[in-house]
Amino acid sequence: FEVLSDTDEQQTLELARQLERFHNFMLHFSGSGSFTPVIPTRVFVITRPAAVGALTDRKAPISAFGTRRANYFVLHESSSEAMLETAFREYARYIGRSRGPSGHPVWYLEGLAQLVSTVRFRDGVLELGRTPTETFRLIQKRSITIVEEPDATYVSRPVRPKKKFLRSLILRDDARVQSPEDSALLRSAAWAFVHYLYFDLDDTQAARWQRNARFLAAMEGGMQPERAFEAAFETGIDEMEEEIFTHSRFGPRRY
């Protein structure tokens, strides 16, 4: 990582340390142990009000882009926590892109990036699974509602989603839609499904991984998405969505 920042030296070094720690975490968590970046990741931290305004006044604010020579992140959020979330999410996306065709559907890679965006390393404890900021904003607007663990920061009541977001994810394999809100909802649904796959409270970790591995292997083998889903999880997409959004409990796990 190369970090260029208009903040003080201590904050810049701490960001660099967090990024290096996150890189090592991703090598193990995502099965990317053999991944070696072939280009540098250059991180620009911009906090001066005039510069931030020039970035955020755009219809689509810049957060990441890449060239053949380097991968670039532009962090302009108002807090260090928000900057870390953006940086972690974009680096996870970068790893997903860099590994080439893996057979993993787009929604899975996006859901994984959303899941790890809120990982935190504090006092020897790794915290994973907290709700991403974008999803929390949708909860506030009542566009989506989930149940969280009692010790989570954000708590909301369960309700069945108005739209079949999980079906849209599985069958379309594409989070790019016309409406920005629908696109955000699809990203949140990807996060919720991947969170469920990792942390479903009614299943053992081994069984979760086996079901998920069967599903991804079937997709990689060219099986039609809905058939692959039903064969691996032994339930329908709509039934799984209701289970995820009305019965599962979301929130951070600590290790």
Phi, psi and chi 1 to 4 in degrees:
 res  aa     phi    psi   chi1   chi2   chi3   chi4
   1 PHE       -  142.8  -67.5   98.1      -      -
   2 GLU  -121.4  117.5  -60.3  173.1    7.3      -
   3 VAL  -109.6  123.1 -178.5      -      -      -
   4 LEU  -117.8  119.1  -64.1   91.1      -      -
   5 SER  -137.6  147.6  171.1      -      -      -
   6 ASP   -98.6   11.9   63.4    8.2      -      -
   7 THR   -90.9 -178.4   60.1      -      -      -
   8 ASP   -75.7  168.6   61.5   53.3      -      -
   9 GLU   -61.7  -41.3 -177.9  178.2    0.5      -
  10 GLN   -62.3  -45.3 -177.3  176.7   -5.2      -
  11 GLN   -64.9  -38.4  -71.4  177.2  -63.4      -
  12 THR   -65.5  -43.8  -57.9      -      -      -
  13 LEU   -65.3  -38.8  -71.4  172.9      -      -
  14 GLU   -64.3  -41.0  178.6   58.4   24.3      -
  15 LEU   -61.3  -43.8  173.3   61.3      -      -
  16 ALA   -61.2  -41.7      -      -      -      -
  17 ARG   -63.5  -42.8  -78.6 -168.1  -71.1  -93.7
  18 GLN   -64.0  -39.0  -68.9  -72.5  -19.9      -
  19 LEU   -65.5  -42.9  -72.0  168.5      -      -
  20 GLU   -64.4  -39.9  -68.6  -68.6  -10.8      -
  21 ARG   -64.3  -41.1 -172.0  175.3  -67.5  179.3
  22 PHE   -65.8  -39.0 -178.5   73.8      -      -
  23 HIS   -57.8  -47.0  168.8   77.7      -      -
  24 ASN   -65.0  -38.9  -68.2  -33.6      -      -
  25 PHE   -59.8  -45.4  162.2   76.7      -      -
  26 MET   -65.9  -31.6  -75.7  -61.5  -65.2      -
  27 LEU   -59.1  -35.2  -64.9 -175.2      -      -
  28 HIS   -90.5  -44.3  -61.7  -76.1      -      -
  29 PHE   -67.8  -41.1 -177.1   76.4      -      -
  30 SER   -95.7    5.8   66.1      -      -      -
  31 GLY    71.4   28.6      -      -      -      -
  32 SER  -104.0   33.0  -54.3      -      -      -
  33 GLY   -55.1  -29.2      -      -      -      -
  34 SER   -94.9    4.1   59.7      -      -      -
  35 PHE   -74.8  126.3  172.7   72.3      -      -
  36 THR  -127.3  116.2  -58.2      -      -      -
  37 PRO   -58.8  133.5  -22.0   32.9      -      -
  38 VAL   -95.0  -11.4  -64.7      -      -      -
  39 ILE  -132.9  154.4   56.7  175.3      -      -
  40 PRO   -74.1  157.3   28.1  -35.8      -      -
  41 THR  -106.9  117.1  -66.9      -      -      -
  42 ARG  -104.0  122.5  -63.8 -171.9  172.7  125.4
  43 VAL  -110.6  121.0 -177.7      -      -      -
  44 PHE  -106.0  122.1  -65.1   84.7      -      -
  45 VAL  -106.4  118.0 -179.8      -      -      -
  46 ILE  -122.3  117.0  -59.2  172.8      -      -
  47 THR  -121.1  -12.3   60.2      -      -      -
  48 ARG   -63.8  129.1  -70.2  179.6  -68.6  111.3
  49 PRO   -51.8  -43.0  -27.7   36.0      -      -
  50 ALA   -64.4  -42.2      -      -      -      -
  51 ALA   -69.5  -41.0      -      -      -      -
  52 VAL   -62.5  -42.1  171.2      -      -      -
  53 GLY   -61.0  -38.7      -      -      -      -
  54 ALA   -64.2  -31.9      -      -      -      -
  55 LEU   -79.6  -45.2  -72.8  169.8      -      -
  56 THR   -81.1  -13.9   55.9      -      -      -
  57 ASP   -75.4  -11.2  -75.2  -15.6      -      -
  58 ARG   -70.5  153.0  -61.3  166.1   56.7   93.3
  59 LYS   -63.2  -35.0  -71.2 -175.2  178.0  179.5
  60 ALA  -128.3   88.3      -      -      -      -
  61 PRO   -55.4  140.8  -24.4   34.3      -      -
  62 ILE   -75.5  133.0  -62.0  172.2      -      -
  63 SER  -129.6  -27.3   58.9      -      -      -
  64 ALA  -161.4  146.5      -      -      -      -
  65 PHE  -159.8  163.6   61.6   95.8      -      -
  66 GLY  -138.1  153.8      -      -      -      -
  67 THR  -130.2 -178.3   69.2      -      -      -
  68 ARG   -70.3  -19.3  -67.5 -177.4  178.3 -179.2
  69 ARG   -98.2  -24.4  -65.3 -174.4  176.4 -176.9
  70 ALA  -163.5  160.6      -      -      -      -
  71 ASN  -108.4  132.1 -170.4   38.7      -      -
  72 TYR  -120.9  133.8  -62.7   91.3      -      -
  73 PHE  -118.7  139.3  -61.0  162.4      -      -
  74 VAL  -119.5  111.3 -177.9      -      -      -
  75 LEU  -105.7  119.9  -52.2 -179.6      -      -
  76 HIS  -136.8   17.3   50.4   76.8      -      -
  77 GLU   -68.8  163.8  -71.0   77.2    7.2      -
  78 SER   -80.6  -12.1   58.1      -      -      -
  79 SER  -136.6  158.4   70.3      -      -      -
  80 SER   -65.7  -34.1   57.9      -      -      -
  81 GLU   -62.9  -44.2  -75.3  -68.8  -54.5      -
  82 ALA   -65.7  -36.5      -      -      -      -
  83 MET   -64.3  -42.6  -74.4 -174.6 -179.2      -
  84 LEU   -62.3  -42.1  -77.8  178.4      -      -
  85 GLU   -59.9  -45.5 -175.8  173.7  -28.1      -
  86 THR   -63.4  -46.8  -62.0      -      -      -
  87 ALA   -63.4  -44.5      -      -      -      -
  88 PHE   -64.3  -44.3  -70.9  174.4      -      -
  89 ARG   -61.5  -46.0 -179.5 -176.4   65.3 -115.5
  90 GLU   -69.0  -34.3  -62.7  -57.7  -23.7      -
  91 TYR   -70.0  -37.2 -167.6   67.7      -      -
  92 ALA   -64.3  -40.1      -      -      -      -
  93 ARG   -62.5  -41.4  -74.1  172.2  173.3  167.8
  94 TYR   -60.6  -44.3  163.8   60.5      -      -
  95 ILE   -61.8  -43.2  -70.6  178.9      -      -
  96 GLY   -59.7  -42.0      -      -      -      -
  97 ARG   -69.5  -40.9  -66.4 -167.3  -54.3  -91.4
  98 SER   -70.1  -25.2  -61.2      -      -      -
  99 ARG   -76.1   -7.0  -65.5  177.1   67.2 -169.9
 100 GLY    76.9 -173.6      -      -      -      -
 101 PRO   -57.9  118.9  -21.7   33.0      -      -
 102 SER  -116.0   -3.9   62.5      -      -      -
 103 GLY    84.8  -11.9      -      -      -      -
 104 HIS   -78.7  131.8  -68.0  178.2      -      -
 105 PRO   -66.9  158.5   21.5  -30.8      -      -
 106 VAL   -57.9  -41.1  170.9      -      -      -
 107 TRP   -63.5  -32.4   64.0 -100.5      -      -
 108 TYR   -69.5  -44.1  177.5   80.1      -      -
 109 LEU   -64.9  -38.6  -63.7  175.7      -      -
 110 GLU   -69.2  -42.8  177.7   60.8   25.9      -
 111 GLY   -61.5  -38.4      -      -      -      -
 112 LEU   -65.4  -41.9 -169.9   65.6      -      -
 113 ALA   -62.4  -40.4      -      -      -      -
 114 GLN   -66.4  -39.9  -63.7  -73.1  -20.4      -
 115 LEU   -62.6  -46.6  177.8   68.4      -      -
 116 VAL   -81.8   -9.4  -60.7      -      -      -
 117 SER   -62.6  -26.0   70.6      -      -      -
 118 THR  -104.4   14.1   57.1      -      -      -
 119 VAL   -64.6  141.4   69.0      -      -      -
 120 ARG  -136.7  146.5  -66.6  -64.1  179.5  -92.3
 121 PHE  -116.2  110.7  -46.8   96.7      -      -
 122 ARG  -138.0  123.7  -64.8 -172.0  178.0   95.2
 123 ASP    50.0   44.5  -58.6  -38.0      -      -
 124 GLY    78.2    5.8      -      -      -      -
 125 VAL  -113.7  134.2  175.8      -      -      -
 126 LEU  -100.6  125.1 -175.2  150.0      -      -
 127 GLU  -111.2  128.0 -179.3 -176.9  -85.7      -
 128 LEU  -138.7  135.4  175.4   65.3      -      -
 129 GLY   114.2    2.4      -      -      -      -
 130 ARG   -68.2  152.4 -170.2  172.4  -66.0  -78.5
 131 THR   -65.0  128.2  -53.7      -      -      -
 132 PRO   -64.0  155.1  -20.9   32.4      -      -
 133 THR   -58.0  -44.3  -59.5      -      -      -
 134 GLU   -60.3  -43.0 -178.7  179.2   61.3      -
 135 THR   -65.7  -39.3  -61.5      -      -      -
 136 PHE   -62.3  -38.1  176.9   54.2      -      -
 137 ARG   -63.9  -36.9  -72.4  172.5 -179.2  160.5
 138 LEU   -66.9  -35.8  -66.4  173.5      -      -
 139 ILE   -63.2  -43.4  -67.4  169.9      -      -
 140 GLN   -61.1  -36.4  -72.4 -178.2  -49.7      -
 141 LYS   -83.5   -1.0  -67.0  171.7   62.8  177.5
 142 ARG    62.7   24.1  -62.1 -174.0  179.9  -82.4
 143 SER   -77.2  -25.4  -61.2      -      -      -
 144 ILE  -150.0  146.2 -169.2  172.1      -      -
 145 THR  -137.2  135.9  -50.1      -      -      -
 146 ILE  -133.6  169.3   63.2  173.0      -      -
 147 VAL  -105.7  135.5 -173.3      -      -      -
 148 GLU  -118.0  163.3  -70.9 -145.5  -12.8      -
 149 GLU   -62.2  152.0  -71.2  -63.7  -57.8      -
 150 PRO   -57.4  -30.4  -25.5   35.0      -      -
 151 ASP   -94.5    7.6   63.3  -14.9      -      -
 152 ALA   -75.9  158.9      -      -      -      -
 153 THR   -69.4  -40.2  -58.4      -      -      -
 154 TYR  -112.6  131.7  -45.1  122.4      -      -
 155 VAL  -128.0  138.4  179.7      -      -      -
 156 SER  -146.1  162.1   53.3      -      -      -
 157 ARG   -83.3  150.3  -65.1 -178.0  178.4  178.9
 158 PRO   -77.2  143.1   28.0  -34.4      -      -
 159 VAL  -155.6  147.3   65.6      -      -      -
 160 ARG   -72.9  132.5 -177.7  168.8  178.9  158.4
 161 PRO   -60.0  149.5  -21.2   31.9      -      -
 162 LYS   -76.5  -25.2  -64.6  177.9 -179.3  178.4
 163 LYS  -120.1  159.0  -63.3 -177.9 -179.9 -180.0
 164 LYS   -87.5   76.8  -59.5  -64.1 -175.7 -176.6
 165 PHE   -71.0  -36.3  -65.3  112.2      -      -
 166 LEU   -65.5  -41.7 -174.1   57.5      -      -
 167 ARG   -60.6  -40.4  177.6  169.6  -70.7  -83.9
 168 SER   -62.0  -39.9  -64.1      -      -      -
 169 LEU   -65.0  -51.2  -76.8  176.4      -      -
 170 ILE   -66.5  -43.7  -58.9  -61.7      -      -
 171 LEU   -84.6  -32.5  -60.2 -173.9      -      -
 172 ARG   -89.0  -30.3  -68.8 -179.6   52.7  154.1
 173 ASP    51.2   40.9 -169.8   23.1      -      -
 174 ASP  -157.4  117.6 -171.1   -8.3      -      -
 175 ALA   -90.0    2.6      -      -      -      -
 176 ARG   -87.1  109.9  -66.1  171.1  -63.6  177.4
 177 VAL  -130.1  169.0  -68.1      -      -      -
 178 GLN   -67.4  -44.2  -65.5  -60.7  -43.0      -
 179 SER   -82.2  125.7  163.2      -      -      -
 180 PRO   -58.5  -37.5  -24.9   34.9      -      -
 181 GLU   -67.2  -41.9  173.7  138.4  -29.7      -
 182 ASP   -63.5  -37.0  -83.6   -3.6      -      -
 183 SER   -62.7  -42.7 -179.3      -      -      -
 184 ALA   -64.7  -38.9      -      -      -      -
 185 LEU   -65.6  -38.1  -74.9  164.9      -      -
 186 LEU   -66.4  -39.3  -74.2  169.0      -      -
 187 ARG   -64.2  -38.7  -73.4 -167.3  -65.9  -87.5
 188 SER   -67.8  -37.5  -66.4      -      -      -
 189 ALA   -65.3  -38.1      -      -      -      -
 190 ALA   -61.8  -43.6      -      -      -      -
 191 TRP   -60.7  -46.1  164.7   78.2      -      -
 192 ALA   -62.9  -40.5      -      -      -      -
 193 PHE   -68.4  -44.2 -173.2   32.6      -      -
 194 VAL   -67.0  -38.4  171.8      -      -      -
 195 HIS   -58.9  -43.5 -166.9  -66.2      -      -
 196 TYR   -62.0  -42.6  174.2   84.6      -      -
 197 LEU   -62.9  -34.2  -66.9  178.3      -      -
 198 TYR   -85.4  -33.1  -82.8   89.7      -      -
 199 PHE  -127.1   15.3  -58.5  124.0      -      -
 200 ASP   -50.5  122.0  174.8   16.6      -      -
 201 LEU   -74.5  -18.0  -63.6  178.6      -      -
 202 ASP   -95.7   14.5  -63.4  -34.3      -      -
 203 ASP  -140.4  158.8 -150.3  -15.4      -      -
 204 THR   -83.7  157.3   65.5      -      -      -
 205 GLN   -59.9  -41.5 -174.7 -180.0   44.4      -
 206 ALA   -61.1  -44.2      -      -      -      -
 207 ALA   -65.1  -38.5      -      -      -      -
 208 ARG   -59.8  -48.9  -75.6 -163.9  -58.9  -87.5
 209 TRP   -64.3  -37.7  -81.4  106.9      -      -
 210 GLN   -63.8  -44.8  -71.6  168.9    3.4      -
 211 ARG   -64.3  -45.1  -67.2 -168.8  -58.1  171.0
 212 ASN   -64.2  -42.2 -170.2   34.4      -      -
 213 ALA   -62.9  -40.8      -      -      -      -
 214 ARG   -61.6  -42.4  -73.6 -160.9  -59.3  -91.6
 215 PHE   -63.7  -49.6  175.3   53.7      -      -
 216 LEU   -65.9  -35.9  -64.4  175.8      -      -
 217 ALA   -66.0  -39.9      -      -      -      -
 218 ALA   -64.8  -41.0      -      -      -      -
 219 MET   -63.8  -43.2  -70.2  -76.9  -69.7      -
 220 GLU   -63.5  -32.4 -172.2  172.8    1.5      -
 221 GLY   -79.1   -0.5      -      -      -      -
 222 GLY    94.2    7.7      -      -      -      -
 223 MET   -67.6  145.4 -175.7  180.0  -70.7      -
 224 GLN   -58.4  134.8 -168.8  -89.2  -17.9      -
 225 PRO   -53.2  -45.2  -27.1   34.6      -      -
 226 GLU   -68.2  -38.9 -171.1  161.5    8.7      -
 227 ARG   -65.7  -41.4  -74.6 -174.3   56.4 -159.3
 228 ALA   -61.5  -41.4      -      -      -      -
 229 PHE   -62.8  -50.8 -172.9   95.3      -      -
 230 GLU   -64.3  -37.3  -68.0  173.4   -9.2      -
 231 ALA   -67.9  -38.8      -      -      -      -
 232 ALA   -78.3  -42.5      -      -      -      -
 233 PHE  -100.7   -6.3  -64.4  104.8      -      -
 234 GLU    56.7   37.6  -59.6  178.1   -6.5      -
 235 THR  -160.5  166.3 -171.4      -      -      -
 236 GLY   -84.8  164.6      -      -      -      -
 237 ILE   -63.4  -45.3  -66.3  175.5      -      -
 238 ASP   -65.9  -38.1  -66.0  -21.3      -      -
 239 GLU   -65.4  -39.2  -69.7   76.3   12.8      -
 240 MET   -65.3  -40.5  175.2   70.9   83.9      -
 241 GLU   -61.4  -43.1  178.6  165.2  -70.4      -
 242 GLU   -63.9  -38.9 -175.9  168.9   -0.3      -
 243 GLU   -63.4  -45.0  168.6   67.3   20.5      -
 244 ILE   -62.8  -48.9  -68.7  170.4      -      -
 245 PHE   -88.3  -14.7  -76.3   96.9      -      -
 246 THR  -116.2  -17.1   62.7      -      -      -
 247 HIS  -122.1  -29.8  -62.6  -67.2      -      -
 248 SER   -72.6  155.0  -64.8      -      -      -
 249 ARG  -116.9  125.2  -66.3 -171.1  173.9  -88.9
 250 PHE   -99.9  160.4  -63.7   92.1      -      -
 251 GLY   145.9  171.0      -      -      -      -
 252 PRO   -75.8  147.8   28.5  -34.2      -      -
 253 ARG  -112.8  147.4  -88.6   62.7  172.1  173.7
 254 ARG  -121.9  138.5  -62.7  175.1  179.2   88.8
 255 TYR  -129.2      -  -54.7   92.6      -      -
